[in-house]
Structure formats: C-alpha cells, structure tokens
Amino acid sequence: MSEYYETIIVGGGPAGSSCAWKLKKQGREVLVLDKESFPRLKLCAGWITSKVMEQLEFTPEDYPHSMLKMKTQIYVPPFSFPVFASWATPWRKDYSIRRIEFDHWLLQRSQAPMKTHQVKKITKQGEHYIIDDQYECKYLVGAGGTGCPVRRTFFPNQRDPKKLMLTLEQEFEYPQRDNKTHIFFADHGLKGYSWYVPKGNGFLNIGLGGLSSYFVGSKTNIRSHFQWFLRDLVKRELLDDKISQELKPSGHGYYLFSKQGEVKQNNCFLIGDSAGLASVDLGEGICPSIESGLLAADAILGNCQYTKKAISRFSLNRFWSWIIKPWQIPILEVL
Ligand SMILES: Cc1cc2nc3c(=O)[nH]c(=O)nc-3n(C[C@H](O)[C@H](O)[C@H](O)COP(=O)(O)OP(=O)(O)OC[C@H]3O[C@@H](n4cnc5c(N)ncnc54)[C@H](O)[C@@H]3O)c2cc1C
C-alpha cells in the first residue's frame, strides 16, 4: 500500500519549499521528499534580492539567522578598480545569506511534512503518480535541482546544453577582511564572473561561474580560473595567502533560462533548477525558483496556468525595465 498525498514535491530547496508554503497556506495536503535531511549544504553564493522576501512575505527582521545587506563593487576589464558600486542604486536591496540556514528555515516555515527519501523511480498510473512504489499523488512537482528525477522521467529533452553554467566555490569561516561584496566580470576572459561574498556571521563565500561552452572552447579550465582568482584576492589583500592554499572548492552545474522545453505535462510540474530557470544576465537562481514554485502552487490551486512566460528571465530589468527594456542584455552570453 502506498501513502497518498494530493501533492508531492520532490526536493525541499527554495523552489520546493515555496510551492509547499503556498499550498499549505491554502490548507492543501502536501508532502516534501528530499534525499538529504535538513539542514543540508547547498553550493551557492547566497545572494538574494528583496523580491525574494516580497514573494515569500517576510522581512529581514523576521529572518532568525544572519542576513547581511550587500555593499557591492563590480569590476569589468580592462579596469582593475570597481566601475560600479551599489551606492549608485540606493533603491536596490540585496542581501547575503547562508543557504544551509536559509533553506532549512524556509522548509520549516512552509509547515509541510517532509520525509528524507531519495526518489528513484516514478511511474504514472491513470491520473496518479507513483514514487518508488511507496508514495502516490495527484499532483507531482519536480523541485529536485539540476539532477531532478521528475525531469529525467517526464521531460528528458527539456534542457538547452548551451545554457549550462559551471561553477566552483567554497564557503568557509573567515574573520571579515572586507564587508563589501566584490564581483569580477570576465575575469581572465571568463564568460561569467567571480565573486567574493561576505556573510553576516564571519563566513565568506568565494567562487566563480561561467558558461560551459566557454570552457569547452578555451584552453583553460575552471580550476585554473579559480587559482587565478585566489591569487588576485591575495594581491588585493582580501584573502590570506595561507588560507587560499588550503581551500578545496566544489563544483556544480545549473541551467540558465531557455525558451526551449516544457515545464508542465498533465499534473506534473517542473520548478526551480529542475526546469533550468536562472536569470540570463546574472545567473540568479533563487528568485526564479521561488517565483516558479509559487506559480506552480497557484496552478494547482486552479488560479492560473503554469508556463515559463510568467517567470522573469532577467535580474537587472526588474529594476530598470522601463528604462533599458530595449537593451536587455543576456550578459553571461555576450561577455
Ligand atoms: C556555486 C553556485 C552559486 C550560486 N549563487 C547564487 C546566488 O548567489 N544567488 C542566486 O539567486 N542563485 C545562485 N545560484 C543558483 C541557485 O543556487 C539555484 O538556482 C537554486 O538553489 C535552485 O533552487 P532549487 O530549489 O530549484 O534547487 P536546490 O536548491 O538544488 O534544491 C534541490 C533539492 O532537491 C533534492 N534532491 C535532488 N535529487 C533528489 C532525489 N532524487 N530525491 C529527493 N530529493 C532530491 C536535493 O537534496 C535538494 O535539497 C548558485 C548556484 C551555484 C551552483
């Protein structure tokens, strides 16, 4: 006998927990399955915008963990000094959080029951979905990130390989040298950017991401870029040389938004990274994950259709759309 729930969400990251939060708020029955027990590590720089908080109806004061308001400096070659700083856009509010804390809090806040279970096999029988012969549901939501088993089973050709972002990063405890965030675009020719993101509680996240097509076509690889980046940070006195030599970064891939590919089939939905929705200008994935999770919940509640068109493709144009719409640039692709 399998356990029945009206909706089962595979994956308890920001996409899955947002969808669960909205459904639970409307009194609907939902179960979240995640292969990890929370709190769990998630590779991510942990930059969130105020839109994330607006969508999930909380303020920085409601958040029980550390949230640092970001003071960002942006570097673009050939200049070695920042060409843009966030004080020039005072209406923008960006924050850094630690994903290990943020994702756990969002999941708890959703009040959805969660079971630790690695989903392997999903079948459709009539109107229902059966998961590993143990769980059964009417609505199935794939929120399992890049390797989501729901996507693999029902949307095998959903991805555009040209939109794959490769990353390498590490988050570690580091007495703050500088509380500013530093973003280096096209560093050493990278089709992407490197980041130095301090967190509020003495942690630092450093890493870089670039389109995989760049690494395939160039003579360098992502680890060489990481080493160059570390050397630059040491030179700028943002990082201690000894610590830079001890770092062991990890990698992960995720997909930028592409018009190609469906995100809904019958009562099965793909949200967040499983659908490949990160913004094409900055590779921001948390906000589109939340946006898609809430939209999928609305579709389950019968309030709207769930399509990709309703999800923002750009991070910057949210603030500038009325000025720069004609020049919206998928920065990561044109670097
Ligand atoms: C290095 C790096 C830096 C980034 N920095 C930022 C940033 O600063 N700001 C930003 O907005 N975005 C950033 N992103 C993108 C962002 O992290 C993702 O877009 C976001 O986490 C997607 O959320 P999600 O809920 O879709 O997936 P995830 O957060 O990946 O959650 C998926 C969940 O599914 C679970 N799961 C997977 N497989 C199974 C299975 N078989 N069975 C059950 N559970 C399963 C996993 O355990 C996981 O908990 C970054 C990404 C990387 C890799």
The ligand as an SDF file (V2000), in Angstrom:
LIG
                    3D

 53 58  0  0  0  0  0  0  0  0999 V2000
   28.0470   27.8300   -6.9400 C   0  0  0  0  0  0  0  0  0  0  0  0
   26.6790   28.4180   -7.1290 C   0  0  0  0  0  0  0  0  0  0  0  0
   26.4240   29.7160   -6.7140 C   0  0  0  0  0  0  0  0  0  0  0  0
   25.1360   30.2560   -6.8410 C   0  0  0  0  0  0  0  0  0  0  0  0
   24.8960   31.5090   -6.3500 N   0  0  0  0  0  0  0  0  0  0  0  0
   23.6330   32.0140   -6.4080 C   0  0  0  0  0  0  0  0  0  0  0  0
   23.3220   33.2540   -5.7770 C   0  0  0  0  0  0  0  0  0  0  0  0
   24.1580   33.8620   -5.1310 O   0  0  0  0  0  0  0  0  0  0  0  0
   22.0550   33.7380   -5.8850 N   0  0  0  0  0  0  0  0  0  0  0  0
   21.0770   33.0620   -6.5810 C   0  0  0  0  0  0  0  0  0  0  0  0
   19.9440   33.5510   -6.6710 O   0  0  0  0  0  0  0  0  0  0  0  0
   21.3510   31.8530   -7.1670 N   0  0  0  0  0  0  0  0  0  0  0  0
   22.5760   31.3080   -7.0710 C   0  0  0  0  0  0  0  0  0  0  0  0
   22.8440   30.0710   -7.5940 N   0  0  0  0  0  0  0  0  0  0  0  0
   21.7300   29.2950   -8.1650 C   0  0  0  0  0  0  0  0  0  0  0  0
   20.8630   28.7260   -7.0290 C   0  0  0  0  0  0  0  0  0  0  0  0
   21.6810   28.0900   -6.0710 O   0  0  0  0  0  0  0  0  0  0  0  0
   19.8510   27.7140   -7.5710 C   0  0  0  0  0  0  0  0  0  0  0  0
   19.2170   28.2500   -8.7050 O   0  0  0  0  0  0  0  0  0  0  0  0
   18.8150   27.3530   -6.5280 C   0  0  0  0  0  0  0  0  0  0  0  0
   19.3960   26.6930   -5.4370 O   0  0  0  0  0  0  0  0  0  0  0  0
   17.7460   26.4400   -7.1140 C   0  0  0  0  0  0  0  0  0  0  0  0
   16.8480   26.0640   -6.1000 O   0  0  0  0  0  0  0  0  0  0  0  0
   16.0140   24.6990   -6.2470 P   0  0  0  0  0  0  0  0  0  0  0  0
   15.1010   24.6570   -5.0800 O   0  0  0  0  0  0  0  0  0  0  0  0
   15.4500   24.6150   -7.6210 O   0  0  0  0  0  0  0  0  0  0  0  0
   17.0970   23.5310   -6.1770 O   0  0  0  0  0  0  0  0  0  0  0  0
   18.1090   23.1000   -4.9740 P   0  0  0  0  0  0  0  0  0  0  0  0
   18.3490   24.2370   -4.0760 O   0  0  0  0  0  0  0  0  0  0  0  0
   19.2390   22.4790   -5.6840 O   0  0  0  0  0  0  0  0  0  0  0  0
   17.2700   22.0070   -4.2030 O   0  0  0  0  0  0  0  0  0  0  0  0
   17.0130   20.7520   -4.7840 C   0  0  0  0  0  0  0  0  0  0  0  0
   16.7350   19.7490   -3.6660 C   0  0  0  0  0  0  0  0  0  0  0  0
   16.3460   18.5140   -4.2680 O   0  0  0  0  0  0  0  0  0  0  0  0
   16.9280   17.4430   -3.5570 C   0  0  0  0  0  0  0  0  0  0  0  0
   17.0060   16.2750   -4.4510 N   0  0  0  0  0  0  0  0  0  0  0  0
   17.7880   16.1320   -5.5330 C   0  0  0  0  0  0  0  0  0  0  0  0
   17.6110   14.9030   -6.0770 N   0  0  0  0  0  0  0  0  0  0  0  0
   16.6830   14.2680   -5.3100 C   0  0  0  0  0  0  0  0  0  0  0  0
   16.0910   12.9840   -5.3460 C   0  0  0  0  0  0  0  0  0  0  0  0
   16.4200   12.0780   -6.2760 N   0  0  0  0  0  0  0  0  0  0  0  0
   15.1820   12.6570   -4.3980 N   0  0  0  0  0  0  0  0  0  0  0  0
   14.8410   13.5500   -3.4340 C   0  0  0  0  0  0  0  0  0  0  0  0
   15.3990   14.7810   -3.3350 N   0  0  0  0  0  0  0  0  0  0  0  0
   16.2950   15.1440   -4.2730 C   0  0  0  0  0  0  0  0  0  0  0  0
   18.2860   17.9810   -3.1270 C   0  0  0  0  0  0  0  0  0  0  0  0
   18.7840   17.2890   -1.9950 O   0  0  0  0  0  0  0  0  0  0  0  0
   17.9670   19.4500   -2.8260 C   0  0  0  0  0  0  0  0  0  0  0  0
   17.6870   19.6630   -1.4530 O   0  0  0  0  0  0  0  0  0  0  0  0
   24.1100   29.4910   -7.4650 C   0  0  0  0  0  0  0  0  0  0  0  0
   24.3690   28.1880   -7.9020 C   0  0  0  0  0  0  0  0  0  0  0  0
   25.6450   27.6570   -7.7160 C   0  0  0  0  0  0  0  0  0  0  0  0
   25.8910   26.2460   -8.1510 C   0  0  0  0  0  0  0  0  0  0  0  0
  1  2  1  0
  2  3  1  0
  2 52  2  0
  3  4  2  0
  4  5  1  0
  4 50  1  0
  5  6  2  0
  6  7  1  0
  6 13  1  0
  7  8  2  0
  7  9  1  0
  9 10  1  0
 10 11  2  0
 10 12  1  0
 12 13  2  0
 13 14  1  0
 14 15  1  0
 14 50  1  0
 15 16  1  0
 16 17  1  0
 16 18  1  0
 18 19  1  0
 18 20  1  0
 20 21  1  0
 20 22  1  0
 22 23  1  0
 23 24  1  0
 24 25  2  0
 24 26  1  0
 24 27  1  0
 27 28  1  0
 28 29  2  0
 28 30  1  0
 28 31  1  0
 31 32  1  0
 32 33  1  0
 33 34  1  0
 33 48  1  0
 34 35  1  0
 35 36  1  0
 35 46  1  0
 36 37  1  0
 36 45  1  0
 37 38  2  0
 38 39  1  0
 39 40  1  0
 39 45  2  0
 40 41  1  0
 40 42  2  0
 42 43  1  0
 43 44  2  0
 44 45  1  0
 46 47  1  0
 46 48  1  0
 48 49  1  0
 50 51  2  0
 51 52  1  0
 52 53  1  0
M  END
$$$$
